[in-house]
Amino acid sequence: MIFKSNLRSTNFLIDLTPLVDVTFLMLIFFLITSDILPLKSLHVENPVLDRNSPPLTTQILVVMDAQNVIYLGSKKDIVDLTSLKKHLNDEIVLLRKHHHGIDPTIVLSIDRRVDYGAFLRLFSITQECGSRIRLVYKPEDEENTGYF
């Protein structure tokens, strides 16, 4: 039995399979390389003291969490210990420029589970920058969760 067909083969059909493959590969690439950590809340347990310090207007925030990850500035940029001094000096210059030469205060918020050697290395680097340093602690009567 022979069937007759009036269909002609054309080269005008586009195979979309490679396009879909490339699209999914790009989607996977961008999902993997994007920032996954939500940096809005960092869980830092500050040590408890019986004093309270007033907040200062010109300050640079340096946070070290329990895993010794260092976050710098209000944007919480992640920096390593070797490049902290350069980034900290850049932030100090920026704040001096915006606040007409007023020396900013470096605010150190260090998790109480950080070992003493890592604390001293971070503290000595901030001292080398020549600004005032303030340590963050939780007052004894305060019962907050420690989220920063």
SULZI-V848629 format. One record per run of one state. SS is the DSSP state (@ for helix, = for strand, . for the rest). FROM is the first residue (numbers start at 1). TO is the last residue. Records with the same first field share a line. If there is no record, write none. Layout:
BEGIN
SS->FROM-TO + FROM-TO
END
This chain:
BEGIN
.->1-16 + 34-42 + 44-47 + 50-58 + 65-69 + 73-76 + 80-83 + 99-104 + 111-115 + 129-131 + 136-137 + 140-146 + 148-148
@->17-33 + 84-98 + 116-128
=->43-43 + 48-49 + 59-64 + 70-72 + 77-79 + 105-110 + 132-135 + 138-139 + 147-147
END
